[in-house]
Each structure stands twice: as C-alpha cells, then as structure tokens.
C-alpha cells in the first residue's frame, strides 16, 4: 500500500513553515562529507544557527573518531541562516526534515536507534535513512504505526526530490495525532514492500554510479554523449549482463568496459562470434567468461595500438 503525501515547490515549502508556529522543526543532516565552505556539519550548524540544540547521532557509539562522519540531529529555527542554507542546498547536501511537538531529548533515542535496521530476512544493516532518496520510502510506503514506532512523536516528515532536472520538489506527509506512542524505540524491521522499494533505490544508485564511473574513466571517448544517453547504455548493458549471469559490481564494471569498446550488444554481432561462444558456454563461471572476453579485448587493443 502506498500512502498519500503533498508535493510542494520551493515557495510553497517556505510558506509551510510559517503556518506551523506550535511545532518544532528538526533536521537530520548527513555528515559523511563536509558541506561546501565548512570543515564539518557541526561547523555548519554552529555557524548558522544561534545557540543550536544539536546532537551528533554517532556519539552514542563511544568512538569519537566517527564524530566527523556523524549525521546530526538539530532543531532548526525557520528564521535562521541554517534554515535558509538547507533550502538553498537541498540538491547538494543530503538531509531530511520533520516536525514534532516533542523536545529533542525525547526524539533522539529514536533517531539513534534507526541507524540500524533489519531486513525482512533478519539481517542487521547500517541504515542511512537520512539520505532523501531512502527516506522517501518512509513517506510513500510506511504505515502510520510503523512511522511512529521508528521516529517517535512526529507530526510530519519531509524530504527533497529532484526527479527531473529543473523540477525540484519537496514531499511532505502529515500524521494525525497518535494516542498510543511507544515510550522507547524498538528494533526496526522493514516490511517486504519497504524492502523492495529500498532495493530499487540501491539499484538505481548503483547504475548511476557506474555511469559516472564510465564518464570519469572514458571522458574523451564520451565527450559528445549526454548523461541521459549514457545512463540508458549502462541500464541496458547491465540488464544484459544480469541475463548472462553477472552479479557483482566488479563483474558489471568489466562488462561495461567490454560493451563500451565493442558495442552495446556485441555478443550478437557476427563480427565477434567468439563473444557468443564464450557467454553462452554453461560450463564457464561468470568470472571465467569475463577473463576470456578480456583476452580478446587486450588483443583488439593491441592491434589498434600497432
């Protein structure tokens, strides 16, 4: 089941904050990379928010070496420079927003607890929920009961989306007042529907990363290829690679190198009859297929260089 949410542009989103005088506004800001112009997320918060109420979520681990990478839970004043920075940098730095009547001390244990979650199969995973793409799963697929058990006493949650260039938007989901809030966070386990949605995000992220990898490694070769065309090439090549039995990131990167050199569907090209013989050989493991294909790649490259 999907749940309804509001979609707002920047102006509508800014106006929204003026209409919530009785609710506190909070953000969880990714700390894995420093915001542009600041050494850390902590420096950003303490520079732009007067007397901030903030907490690095990795602090509970006792490993202070992780603090520079920690996501931060912070109460945001809509009149502050931090609020303006968040709105202006929504497409550049990951964060999520939510409203609550509760103070930060009441909410903090829930957002610390959410850093680890379980798959439907029971595997414990580190959960980077403060990635807007990931948090959008909560907005679309998580029931009210599940949301309250995971986040505590929240009135609304929001995240930024930029599905199409030049069309930024915010997603906002509101909740009715809940009368049976849990007092302490419990183990977070994803439903099958949430897990499928998260798997789709992981796949899209991986495909985007592979397209960026090709752009970086073969910049001169791809200089006249736009990003959309490149992404289509990666998507279709990976799909073919999956049909041939490739499963790991390393295997797909090798397969993309081969496909870029010989052509997207070179296994069907009669000029490269050896490719079909190798890929259709059921006696070969995927790594062995790639090893043999790469021998031909080395041979063709050597001929080109001579």
Long-range contacts (C-beta under 8 A, 24 or more apart in sequence): 1-141, 1-143, 1-193, 2-140, 2-141, 3-139, 3-140, 3-141, 3-142, 3-143, 3-173, 4-173, 5-139, 5-140, 5-171, 5-172, 5-173, 6-171, 6-172, 6-173, 6-174, 7-169, 7-170, 7-171, 7-172, 8-169, 8-170, 8-172, 9-168, 9-169, 9-170, 10-87, 10-168, 10-170, 12-170, 13-87, 13-158, 13-170, 13-172, 14-87, 16-172, 17-78, 17-83, 18-78, 20-99, 22-101, 23-99, 23-100, 23-101, 23-155, 23-156, 24-75, 24-99, 24-100, 24-101, 24-102, 24-103, 24-104, 25-75, 25-76, 25-77, 25-78, 25-83, 25-97, 25-98, 25-99, 26-73, 26-74, 26-75, 26-76, 26-97, 26-98, 26-99, 26-100, 26-104, 26-107, 27-72, 27-73, 27-74, 27-76, 27-86, 27-95, 27-96, 27-97, 27-98, 28-57, 28-71, 28-72, 28-73, 28-74, 28-95, 28-96, 28-111, 28-129, 28-130, 29-71, 29-72, 29-74, 29-86, 29-93, 29-94, 29-95, 29-130, 30-71, 30-93, 30-94, 30-95, 30-128, 30-130, 30-131, 31-56, 31-58, 31-68, 31-69, 31-70, 31-71, 31-72, 32-69, 32-71, 33-93, 35-85, 35-89, 35-92, 35-93, 36-89, 36-92, 36-93, 40-68, 41-70, 41-71, 41-72, 42-67, 42-72, 44-82, 44-85, 45-72, 45-74, 45-82, 48-80, 48-81, 48-82, 48-85, 49-74, 49-76, 49-77, 49-80, 49-81, 49-82, 50-77, 50-80, 52-82, 53-104, 55-104, 55-108, 57-108, 57-111, 57-112, 57-115, 58-115, 60-112, 71-130, 73-104, 73-107, 73-108, 73-111, 75-104, 90-160, 90-162, 90-168, 90-170, 91-160, 91-162, 91-168, 94-130, 94-131, 94-132, 95-130, 95-132, 95-160, 96-129, 96-130, 96-132, 96-135, 96-157, 96-158, 96-159, 97-157, 97-158, 97-159, 98-151, 98-154, 98-155, 98-156, 98-157, 98-158, 99-154, 99-155, 99-156, 99-157, 100-152, 100-153, 100-154, 100-155, 101-153, 101-155, 102-152, 102-153, 106-152, 106-153, 107-151, 107-152, 107-153, 107-154, 109-152, 109-184, 109-185, 110-150, 110-151, 110-152, 110-185, 111-151, 112-185, 113-150, 113-185, 113-186, 113-188, 114-150, 114-151, 114-185, 114-188, 116-188, 117-187, 117-188, 117-189, 117-190, 118-187, 118-188, 118-189, 118-190, 119-189, 119-190, 119-195, 120-189, 120-190, 120-191, 120-192, 120-195, 122-189, 127-188, 132-159, 132-160, 132-161, 133-161, 133-201, 133-204, 133-205, 134-198, 134-201, 135-159, 136-161, 136-171, 137-194, 137-197, 137-198, 137-201, 139-171, 139-173, 140-197, 141-191, 141-193, 141-194, 141-197, 142-191, 142-194, 144-175, 144-176, 144-178, 146-191, 147-175, 148-175, 148-178, 148-181, 148-182, 149-182, 149-185, 149-186, 150-185, 150-188, 152-181, 152-182, 152-185, 153-178, 153-181, 206-249, 207-231, 207-234, 207-235, 207-238, 210-234, 210-238, 210-249, 210-252, 210-253, 210-256, 213-253, 213-256, 214-256, 214-260, 218-260, 221-260, 233-259, 233-260, 233-264, 236-264, 237-264, 240-264, 240-265, 240-267, 244-279, 244-286, 244-289, 245-286, 245-289, 246-286, 246-290, 247-286, 251-286, 251-287, 251-290, 254-290, 254-293, 254-294, 255-290, 257-297, 258-290, 258-293, 258-294, 258-297, 261-297, 261-300, 261-301, 262-297, 262-300, 272-296
